[in-house]
């Protein structure tokens, strides 16, 4: 069940398994194993997945709770961050974009 939810959320964001793996600092094979049900993510990975996708761990685990609706268009936000190649004339690396993504997530969680 969790594997299907991970796959659905990843596909909603039009991400490859490799892209998700890089964000979570796991291998692409690990993401494949989760999505096919051959392995279950550790609790820390479930928490990271929930934070990244803007859902609760209960949602990922199939407990009766819906996705968080924080009123933010996460798809548009992700696209804008992913397309940002520079800021203030300085190039942004993938790592820089991930930091910006996490800062914005933290900001919107407190609103």
Secondary structure by P-SEA (a helix, b strand, c coil): caaaaaaaaaaaacccaaaaaaaacccaaaaaaaaaccccccaaaaaaaaaaacccccccccccccccccccaaaaaaaaaaaccccccccccaaaaaaaaaaaaaaaaac
